[in-house]
Every structure is written in C-alpha cells, then in structure tokens.
Amino acid sequence: MSTLHLYLDDSGSRYSDRELTPPRADGMDYFALGGILVEEEAIGQVYDAHAAFASRWELTAPLHSTKIRGARNAFSWLSAERDAAARFFVDLDELILSSPTVALACVIDRPGYVARYAAKYPEPWLLCQTAFAILIERAAKHAQRLDKRLVVYFEESGRKEDRALLAYMKALKATGMPFEGSANAGYESLPPEGFRAIVKGEPNRVTKKVPMIQLADLVLYALARGGYHPTYPPYRALHERRKILDALLKPEAIPSLGVKYSCFDTTKARIAPGL
C-alpha cells in the first residue's frame, strides 16, 4: 500500500490561558496546526521545484512565512528591492500553487475557546492536543479514501513539545479521539484500530531544511488568516487552485473532513474588516 505524507507545522500560542503581549497588530489570536499532504510518488517533484526556486533567487536560508512577510533576516532585501520583491512573491505563489500538495489544518481561536470551555474545563488545556487529534483524524480519513497509509512529519520544536506530539499519537492509537460526545450529530470518529491501521509508525521529527516543511509553514499562515479574513488573497488563491482539501470535498463533507476552524463564533466583533 502506498503512502500519503502529512508535513505539519504550528503557529500561534498553544496555551489556552496565556495572553498575547503585545497583542498582534492584525487582531488575530489563534493556535493552528497543519500543513500539506503529498503522495509519496510526488515528493521528488516538490524537491525539484523547491530547488529550482531556491536557485533562481540564490536562497541559502529556508523559506519562512514570518520572515518573508516581515522582510527580516535573509529576506530583509524584500523591503528595499521592490521590483525584485514583486517578482519574488509571484514566483513564490506559483511554487506553492503548482505543487502536487493539498493543504489541511486545524485553527483554534483562543479567546473563543476560553469563552466556550473555561467554565467546563477550568484546568488550562494545551490547544495542540485538540488540534493534533482533529488534524490527524482528518488526514487519516483522507488517506483512507485514497486507499493509502498516512505518514506524519513535523518540524522539531523543543524536547517537551516534540514528546507531546508523540504522546498524542500513541493516545489516538490506544484510545481514539479525546473528546466527549464525538459521535453526536452523526459524526463518526475514527476508532483506535482505525488509527493503528492507517497511520504508519510514529510521527517523524525533521528540520526546516525539508522543502515540504517550508511549504507547510507558508500555507498554514494563509489557512489561519483565512479563518478571520476569507478574502485574504493567498487564502483565496489556494481555494481557487484547489490546493485546500475543502475544495476537493462535497460541501456537506467540509465541516467534518476539511479545514477545521474551531471556536470562531465570537471573532467578528473583535477583528477589523480587511486587516
């Protein structure tokens, strides 16, 4: 059986009770876990396209969303060379949109999470546990539909954080999804034996040097921002080019199988339009 590979990254604070200091200028306050799905047979194509892009722009540092958007470090030249920067962003968009990948994520609005669950769960809950379970289940179900097994890769972050992801996977294979009432409203959770059959081995730690991890980082910000601003151009472009799993699903399947936006009920009054 061939494999589907999930390369994931995280963005935002995983602590449900920790305030952002200072608050973000864009008003967003979230934790996201996600990235790209790519079939084993297409990985070489991603490597080649990434290498060609890096060669064209004489890059020696990995692609990194925050540094590119902020024109920092190895990408500081983007703020000074405007014509070159415009060509760079067009080329970068095409690298992402022409890759044989599909984006998937779980994005949790942190204030919305606290508003919904603080009374029910007074002990602080790490949002990465929630996001990981949702992301892996949806990726596994997609792999199952393709008659493939799922292999998971994540960017190493820290010893404690990396151990946590490994523990979350073991728990999914041992006891299944960690949420009460997951079978309500017709939702069918993947049972532990399903995770064991579909997800191959443990998650694999890799570095930012891996091209697919860099693409995961780039698309994850677009997916997170799309939860707050659906008109955000990179998010719209991913949809239009069918590079988000949602675009491959029937509309009725998106809530249970597509990108998960959790606890976004209270964001409209907090986020200024167009930011």
C-alpha positions as CSV (number, residue, x, y, z in Angstrom):
1,M,0.0,0.0,0.0
2,S,1.4,3.4,-1.0
3,T,1.6,6.3,1.4
4,L,0.3,9.8,1.8
5,H,2.7,12.1,3.7
6,L,1.5,14.8,6.1
7,Y,4.0,17.6,6.8
8,L,2.8,19.8,9.6
9,D,3.9,23.0,11.4
10,D,2.3,25.0,14.2
11,S,1.6,28.7,14.5
12,G,0.4,30.8,17.4
13,S,0.3,30.1,21.2
14,R,-0.7,26.6,22.2
15,Y,-1.6,27.8,25.8
16,S,-5.3,28.5,26.2
17,D,-4.8,30.8,29.2
18,R,-1.8,32.8,28.1
19,E,-2.4,36.4,26.9
20,L,-0.5,37.8,23.9
21,T,1.9,40.6,24.9
22,P,1.7,42.8,23.0
23,P,-1.4,41.9,21.0
24,R,-0.9,41.2,17.3
25,A,-1.4,44.2,15.0
26,D,-3.8,42.1,12.9
27,G,-6.1,41.3,15.8
28,M,-5.8,37.5,15.3
29,D,-5.3,35.3,18.3
30,Y,-5.1,31.6,17.4
31,F,-3.3,28.4,17.6
32,A,-3.0,26.4,14.4
33,L,-1.6,23.0,13.5
34,G,-1.4,21.9,9.9
35,G,0.4,22.0,6.6
36,I,0.4,19.9,3.4
37,L,-0.5,16.4,2.3
38,V,1.6,15.0,-0.6
39,E,1.5,11.5,-2.1
40,E,4.8,9.6,-1.8
41,E,5.2,9.4,-5.5
42,A,5.1,13.2,-5.8
43,I,7.7,14.1,-3.2
44,G,10.6,14.2,-5.7
45,Q,8.6,16.8,-7.8
46,V,8.3,19.0,-4.7
47,Y,12.1,18.7,-4.0
48,D,12.9,19.6,-7.6
49,A,10.6,22.6,-7.8
50,H,11.9,23.9,-4.5
51,A,15.5,23.5,-5.6
52,A,14.8,25.4,-8.8
53,F,13.1,28.2,-6.9
54,A,16.0,28.5,-4.4
55,S,18.5,28.6,-7.3
56,R,16.6,31.3,-9.2
57,W,16.6,33.5,-6.1
58,E,20.0,32.4,-4.7
59,L,18.5,31.4,-1.4
60,T,20.6,29.8,1.3
61,A,18.0,30.1,4.1
62,P,14.8,28.1,4.3
63,L,11.5,29.7,3.3
64,H,9.8,31.0,6.4
65,S,6.5,32.8,6.4
66,T,7.1,35.2,9.3
67,K,10.5,36.3,8.0
68,I,9.2,36.7,4.4
69,R,6.2,38.7,5.4
70,G,8.2,40.9,7.8
71,A,11.2,41.2,5.3
72,R,13.6,40.0,8.1
73,N,16.9,38.2,8.2
74,A,17.7,36.5,4.9
75,F,14.6,38.2,3.4
76,S,15.4,41.7,4.5
77,W,16.1,42.7,0.9
78,L,12.4,42.4,0.1
79,S,11.7,45.8,1.8
80,A,14.4,47.6,-0.2
81,E,14.2,46.0,-3.7
82,R,10.5,46.5,-4.6
83,D,10.6,45.4,-8.2
84,A,12.5,42.2,-7.3
85,A,10.2,41.6,-4.3
86,A,7.2,41.8,-6.6
87,R,8.7,39.1,-8.9
88,F,9.7,37.0,-5.9
89,F,6.2,36.9,-4.5
90,V,4.7,36.0,-7.9
91,D,7.2,33.2,-8.2
92,L,6.6,32.0,-4.6
93,D,2.9,31.9,-5.2
94,E,3.4,29.8,-8.2
95,L,5.7,27.4,-6.3
96,I,3.0,26.8,-3.8
97,L,0.0,26.7,-6.1
98,S,1.7,24.4,-8.7
99,S,2.9,21.9,-6.1
100,P,1.3,18.5,-6.0
101,T,0.1,19.1,-2.5
102,V,-3.2,19.7,-0.6
103,A,-3.4,21.9,2.5
104,L,-5.2,20.9,5.7
105,A,-5.2,22.4,9.2
106,C,-7.0,22.8,12.5
107,V,-7.2,26.5,13.6
108,I,-8.5,27.4,17.0
109,D,-9.5,30.9,18.0
110,R,-8.0,31.2,21.5
111,P,-10.5,33.8,23.0
112,G,-13.3,31.8,21.5
113,Y,-12.0,28.6,23.1
114,V,-11.8,30.2,26.5
115,A,-15.3,31.7,26.2
116,R,-16.7,28.3,25.3
117,Y,-14.8,25.9,27.5
118,A,-13.3,27.8,30.5
119,A,-16.2,27.0,32.8
120,K,-16.5,23.4,31.7
121,Y,-12.7,22.7,31.9
122,P,-11.2,25.1,34.5
123,E,-7.8,23.5,34.2
124,P,-5.8,25.0,31.3
125,W,-5.8,22.8,28.2
126,L,-3.0,22.7,25.7
127,L,-4.6,23.6,22.3
128,C,-2.0,21.4,20.5
129,Q,-3.7,18.3,21.9
130,T,-7.0,19.3,20.4
131,A,-5.6,20.5,17.1
132,F,-3.4,17.4,16.7
133,A,-6.2,14.9,17.2
134,I,-8.5,16.8,14.8
135,L,-5.8,17.2,12.1
136,I,-4.6,13.6,12.3
137,E,-8.1,12.2,12.1
138,R,-9.0,14.2,9.1
139,A,-5.7,13.4,7.3
140,A,-6.1,9.7,8.1
141,K,-9.7,9.7,6.8
142,H,-8.4,11.3,3.6
143,A,-5.6,8.7,3.3
144,Q,-8.2,6.0,3.8
145,R,-10.3,7.4,0.9
146,L,-7.3,7.2,-1.3
147,D,-6.5,3.7,-0.1
148,K,-3.2,4.8,1.3
149,R,-1.5,4.8,4.7
150,L,-0.5,8.0,6.4
151,V,3.0,9.0,7.4
152,V,3.4,12.1,9.6
153,Y,6.3,14.5,9.7
154,F,6.6,17.5,12.0
155,E,9.2,20.3,12.4
156,E,11.2,19.8,15.6
157,S,10.4,22.5,18.1
158,G,11.6,21.6,21.5
159,R,12.1,18.4,23.5
160,K,8.9,18.9,25.6
161,E,6.8,19.9,22.6
162,D,8.1,17.1,20.4
163,R,7.5,14.5,23.1
164,A,3.9,15.8,23.5
165,L,3.1,15.1,19.8
166,L,4.5,11.6,20.0
167,A,2.3,11.0,23.1
168,Y,-0.8,12.4,21.4
169,M,-0.3,9.9,18.5
170,K,0.1,7.0,20.9
171,A,-3.1,8.0,22.7
172,L,-5.0,8.2,19.4
173,K,-3.9,4.6,18.6
174,A,-4.6,3.4,22.1
175,T,-7.9,5.0,22.9
176,G,-9.0,7.1,19.9
177,M,-10.3,10.7,19.9
178,P,-10.0,12.5,23.3
179,F,-13.4,14.4,23.1
180,E,-16.6,13.6,24.8
181,G,-19.7,13.3,22.6
182,S,-17.7,13.0,19.3
183,A,-20.3,10.6,18.0
184,N,-23.1,13.2,18.4
185,A,-24.8,14.8,15.4
186,G,-23.9,11.9,13.2
187,Y,-20.2,12.4,13.4
188,E,-18.3,9.1,13.2
189,S,-14.9,9.3,14.9
190,L,-12.1,7.1,13.7
191,P,-11.7,4.3,16.3
192,P,-8.3,3.4,17.8
193,E,-7.9,0.4,15.4
194,G,-8.5,2.8,12.5
195,F,-5.6,5.0,13.6
196,R,-3.4,1.9,14.0
197,A,-4.3,0.6,10.6
198,I,-4.0,3.9,8.7
199,V,-1.2,5.9,10.4
200,K,2.2,4.3,9.9
201,G,4.5,4.3,12.9
202,E,5.2,7.4,15.0
203,P,5.4,11.0,13.8
204,N,8.9,11.8,12.3
205,R,10.9,14.8,13.5
206,V,12.5,16.8,10.7
207,T,14.1,20.2,10.4
208,K,13.2,23.3,8.5
209,K,15.6,22.2,5.7
210,V,13.0,19.8,4.4
211,P,11.2,21.6,1.5
212,M,7.8,20.2,2.4
213,I,8.1,21.6,5.9
214,Q,8.8,25.0,4.4
215,L,5.6,24.7,2.3
216,A,3.7,23.6,5.3
217,D,4.8,26.8,7.2
218,L,3.8,29.0,4.2
219,V,0.3,27.6,3.7
220,L,-0.5,27.3,7.4
221,Y,-0.5,31.1,7.9
222,A,-2.8,31.6,4.9
223,L,-5.2,29.0,6.3
224,A,-5.2,30.6,9.7
225,R,-5.7,34.1,8.4
226,G,-8.5,32.7,6.1
227,G,-10.5,31.9,9.2
228,Y,-10.6,35.5,10.1
229,H,-10.5,37.1,6.7
230,P,-11.9,34.8,4.0
231,T,-11.0,37.4,1.3
232,Y,-7.3,37.2,2.2
233,P,-5.7,36.8,-1.3
234,P,-3.3,33.9,-0.6
235,Y,-6.2,32.0,1.0
236,R,-8.5,32.7,-1.9
237,A,-5.7,31.6,-4.3
238,L,-5.4,28.3,-2.5
239,H,-9.1,27.7,-2.9
240,E,-9.3,28.7,-6.5
241,R,-6.4,26.4,-7.4
242,R,-7.9,23.6,-5.4
243,K,-5.0,23.4,-3.1
244,I,-7.1,23.2,0.1
245,L,-8.7,19.9,1.0
246,D,-12.1,21.6,1.3
247,A,-12.0,22.3,-2.5
248,L,-11.9,18.5,-3.2
249,L,-14.8,17.7,-0.9
250,K,-18.6,17.8,-1.3
251,P,-19.9,20.8,0.6
252,E,-21.7,18.7,3.2
253,A,-18.4,16.9,4.0
254,I,-16.3,20.0,4.6
255,P,-17.4,20.5,8.3
256,S,-16.2,17.0,9.3
257,L,-13.4,16.4,6.9
258,G,-12.0,19.8,5.7
259,V,-10.0,22.5,7.4
260,K,-11.3,22.9,11.0
261,Y,-12.0,26.4,12.3
262,S,-12.8,25.9,16.0
263,C,-14.4,28.4,18.4
264,F,-14.6,31.2,15.8
265,D,-18.1,32.2,17.0
266,T,-17.0,35.4,18.8
267,T,-14.4,36.8,16.4
268,K,-16.5,39.1,14.2
269,A,-16.8,41.8,16.9
270,R,-13.1,41.7,17.6
271,I,-11.5,41.7,14.1
272,A,-11.5,44.8,12.0
273,P,-12.6,44.1,8.4
274,G,-9.8,44.0,5.8
275,L,-6.9,43.6,8.2
